[in-house]
Amino acid sequence: MISLFLLVLGLALVTYLPRLVPLLWLKELALPAYMKRFLSFIPYAVLASLIFPGVLSSTTTTSSALFGGMVATTLALLRVNLVVVVIGAVFGVYAFQTLL
């Protein structure tokens, strides 16, 4: 039981320290504007890379999945509410599979 506790404690330290150290040491560091802009796009790129494989395997045909993804992307670019984006993508896939 003690070894399990020590293992969890060690894992917590290993995952928390790499996040804490830069936060404490680099808080006064001023980044250039181009670097801030570059870093602002990283969450979107990571989110897209996590979502895209799921989109392709979400239906039985890749073409309907891509169509639903295009509908979702279009609605998201129009800055529509997230619920509407999801419902629109589902309806797009349904319409694509029904009509074709």
VMD Tcl script that draws the C-alpha trace (Angstrom):
set ca {
  {0.00 0.00 0.00}
  {2.85 2.37 0.83}
  {4.56 1.61 -2.49}
  {1.34 2.43 -4.36}
  {1.07 5.75 -2.52}
  {4.71 6.54 -3.32}
  {4.11 5.65 -6.97}
  {1.11 8.00 -7.20}
  {3.04 10.74 -5.40}
  {5.99 10.30 -7.76}
  {3.75 10.42 -10.82}
  {2.06 13.55 -9.50}
  {5.42 15.27 -9.04}
  {6.66 14.22 -12.45}
  {3.58 15.66 -14.16}
  {3.17 18.77 -12.00}
  {6.75 20.03 -11.80}
  {7.24 20.57 -15.57}
  {4.14 22.79 -15.47}
  {5.06 24.67 -12.30}
  {8.69 25.48 -13.01}
  {8.15 27.54 -16.20}
  {5.20 29.28 -14.57}
  {7.36 30.46 -11.67}
  {10.61 31.18 -13.51}
  {9.30 32.70 -16.72}
  {6.39 34.82 -15.49}
  {8.20 38.12 -16.19}
  {9.36 37.03 -19.63}
  {7.80 39.19 -22.35}
  {7.29 37.36 -25.61}
  {7.44 39.14 -28.96}
  {4.12 39.76 -30.68}
  {4.76 37.21 -33.45}
  {5.48 34.51 -30.86}
  {2.28 35.29 -28.94}
  {0.32 35.06 -32.19}
  {1.98 31.73 -33.06}
  {1.29 30.29 -29.62}
  {-2.33 31.41 -29.76}
  {-2.94 29.07 -32.71}
  {-1.50 25.96 -31.09}
  {-4.63 24.98 -29.11}
  {-6.70 25.13 -32.29}
  {-4.18 23.00 -34.17}
  {-4.05 20.42 -31.40}
  {-7.83 20.33 -31.15}
  {-8.17 19.87 -34.90}
  {-5.59 17.07 -34.94}
  {-7.49 15.27 -32.18}
  {-10.93 15.71 -33.76}
  {-10.15 15.00 -37.43}
  {-9.47 11.22 -37.13}
  {-12.70 10.84 -35.17}
  {-14.61 12.68 -37.87}
  {-13.32 10.33 -40.55}
  {-14.29 7.21 -38.63}
  {-17.64 8.47 -37.32}
  {-19.78 7.11 -40.15}
  {-19.73 4.11 -42.44}
  {-18.64 6.15 -45.45}
  {-15.80 8.63 -45.54}
  {-17.62 10.94 -47.96}
  {-20.54 11.53 -45.59}
  {-18.11 12.06 -42.70}
  {-16.19 14.65 -44.73}
  {-19.42 16.38 -45.68}
  {-20.48 16.57 -42.03}
  {-17.04 17.89 -41.16}
  {-17.34 20.57 -43.83}
  {-20.75 21.60 -42.50}
  {-19.35 21.80 -38.97}
  {-16.33 23.78 -40.15}
  {-18.49 26.21 -42.09}
  {-20.80 26.78 -39.14}
  {-17.85 27.18 -36.78}
  {-16.24 29.76 -39.09}
  {-19.53 31.66 -39.03}
  {-19.15 31.69 -35.22}
  {-22.41 29.86 -34.61}
  {-23.15 28.38 -31.18}
  {-21.40 25.05 -30.53}
  {-24.68 23.17 -30.11}
  {-25.83 24.42 -33.50}
  {-22.51 23.35 -35.04}
  {-22.90 19.80 -33.70}
  {-26.56 19.54 -34.70}
  {-25.74 20.97 -38.13}
  {-22.99 18.41 -38.65}
  {-25.27 15.55 -37.62}
  {-28.02 16.84 -39.91}
  {-25.49 17.28 -42.74}
  {-24.36 13.66 -42.44}
  {-27.97 12.47 -42.23}
  {-28.98 14.50 -45.30}
  {-25.92 13.35 -47.25}
  {-26.58 9.68 -46.50}
  {-30.30 10.00 -47.17}
  {-30.00 11.86 -50.46}
  {-27.02 9.99 -51.88}
}
mol new
graphics top color blue
foreach p $ca { graphics top sphere $p radius 0.5 }
foreach p [lrange $ca 0 end-1] q [lrange $ca 1 end] { graphics top cylinder $p $q radius 0.2 }
display resetview
